[in-house]
Amino acid sequence: MSSPQNTFLEYLAKNNMAATEQRRIVLEVFLGTEGHHSCEELYVHVSKRDSSISPATVYRTVKLLAESGIAEPLDFGDGVTRFECRHNRNHHDHLVCINCNRRIEVIEDRIEELQDKLARKHDFIVNRHKMVLYGICPDCRTQ
């Protein structure tokens, strides 16, 4: 598998876009940041590394990262699109608390097997999927 840096460079070249230093920094910061981040949150990290990079550059670069398959956009139902790195990550689903917005990554083989079974039943080839379950976490239930 190609590195995310090479994947991004190939995507930029294929689309006749420049591989700028600012895009490289946004990519490095994105790859070095765990979890699910909005463009605004990522901008805070990027600006610590290089204060000359504007929020617009971060937004545009994250859009390119998503288009190139490096970043996965996620909607947790709060009106904010967040992104997580798809490189070297096992597939997982999410549980999201509707009170505190806590997000829990979960892996459940039985759900994956059922999804595969459903796809076969309908002669459907699945490339990828997302599952987000919304509810109330234990901490919020005890309050």
C-alpha positions in Angstrom: 0.0 0.0 0.0 1.3 3.5 -0.9 2.0 5.9 1.9 -0.6 8.7 2.4 2.1 11.2 1.3 2.6 9.4 -2.0 -1.1 8.9 -2.5 -1.7 12.7 -2.0 1.2 13.6 -4.3 -0.2 11.3 -7.0 -3.7 12.7 -6.6 -2.4 16.3 -6.9 -0.3 15.4 -10.0 -3.2 13.6 -11.6 -5.4 16.6 -11.1 -2.7 19.1 -12.2 -2.4 20.7 -8.8 0.7 22.0 -7.1 2.2 20.1 -4.2 2.8 23.1 -2.0 4.6 23.3 1.3 1.3 24.5 3.0 -0.5 21.4 1.7 2.3 19.2 2.9 2.1 20.7 6.4 -1.7 20.3 6.6 -1.2 16.6 5.5 1.5 16.0 8.1 -0.6 17.6 10.9 -3.7 15.7 9.8 -1.7 12.4 9.8 -0.3 13.2 13.3 -3.6 14.0 14.9 -5.6 11.1 16.3 -9.4 10.9 16.3 -12.1 12.9 14.5 -11.4 16.5 13.8 -13.3 19.3 12.1 -11.4 21.7 9.8 -11.6 24.3 12.5 -10.0 22.0 15.0 -7.3 20.9 12.5 -6.6 24.6 11.8 -5.7 25.2 15.4 -3.1 22.4 15.2 -1.8 23.6 11.8 -1.5 27.3 13.0 0.8 26.1 15.8 3.1 24.6 13.2 2.9 27.5 10.7 0.9 30.6 11.5 1.0 31.8 7.9 -1.4 29.0 6.8 -5.0 30.3 6.6 -8.2 28.5 7.6 -9.2 28.5 3.9 -6.1 26.6 3.0 -6.8 24.0 5.7 -10.4 23.7 4.4 -9.4 23.3 0.8 -6.6 20.8 1.6 -8.8 18.7 3.8 -11.3 18.6 0.9 -8.5 17.3 -1.3 -7.5 14.8 1.3 -11.0 13.4 1.3 -11.2 13.4 -2.5 -7.9 11.5 -2.6 -9.2 8.9 -0.1 -6.9 9.8 2.7 -9.5 11.5 4.9 -12.9 10.1 5.6 -15.7 12.7 6.3 -17.9 11.9 9.2 -21.3 13.4 10.2 -22.1 12.7 13.9 -25.4 14.6 13.7 -24.2 17.9 15.3 -23.9 19.9 12.1 -20.1 19.7 12.0 -18.2 17.5 9.5 -15.3 15.8 11.0 -12.5 13.9 9.4 -10.5 10.8 10.3 -7.5 9.2 8.6 -8.3 6.2 6.5 -4.7 5.1 6.1 -3.6 2.0 8.1 -6.9 2.0 10.0 -9.1 -1.0 10.5 -12.7 -0.5 9.7 -14.8 0.6 12.6 -18.2 2.0 13.4 -19.2 4.7 15.8 -21.5 5.2 18.8 -22.3 8.9 19.4 -23.9 10.3 22.6 -26.6 12.8 21.7 -26.1 14.7 25.0 -22.4 15.2 25.3 -21.3 14.2 21.7 -18.9 11.5 23.1 -17.8 9.3 20.2 -16.8 5.7 20.7 -15.2 3.6 18.0 -16.5 0.1 17.9 -15.6 -3.1 16.0 -18.1 -5.9 15.9 -17.4 -8.9 13.7 -21.1 -10.1 13.8 -22.3 -6.8 12.4 -19.8 -7.0 9.6 -20.8 -10.6 8.8 -24.5 -9.6 8.7 -23.7 -6.7 6.4 -21.8 -9.1 4.1 -24.7 -11.6 4.2 -27.2 -8.8 3.3 -25.0 -7.7 0.4 -24.7 -11.3 -1.0 -28.5 -11.8 -0.6 -29.1 -8.8 -2.8 -26.1 -9.6 -5.2 -24.5 -6.3 -4.1 -20.8 -5.6 -4.0 -20.0 -3.3 -1.0 -17.0 -1.0 -1.4 -17.3 0.6 2.0 -19.8 1.7 4.5 -20.4 3.8 7.6 -22.5 3.0 10.6 -23.2 5.6 13.3 -25.5 4.7 16.2 -26.9 7.6 18.3 -27.9 7.3 21.9 -27.0 8.3 25.4 -23.7 7.2 27.0 -23.4 5.8 30.5 -22.1 9.0 32.0 -25.0 11.1 30.7 -27.5 8.4 31.8 -26.3 8.7 35.4 -26.5 12.5 35.6 
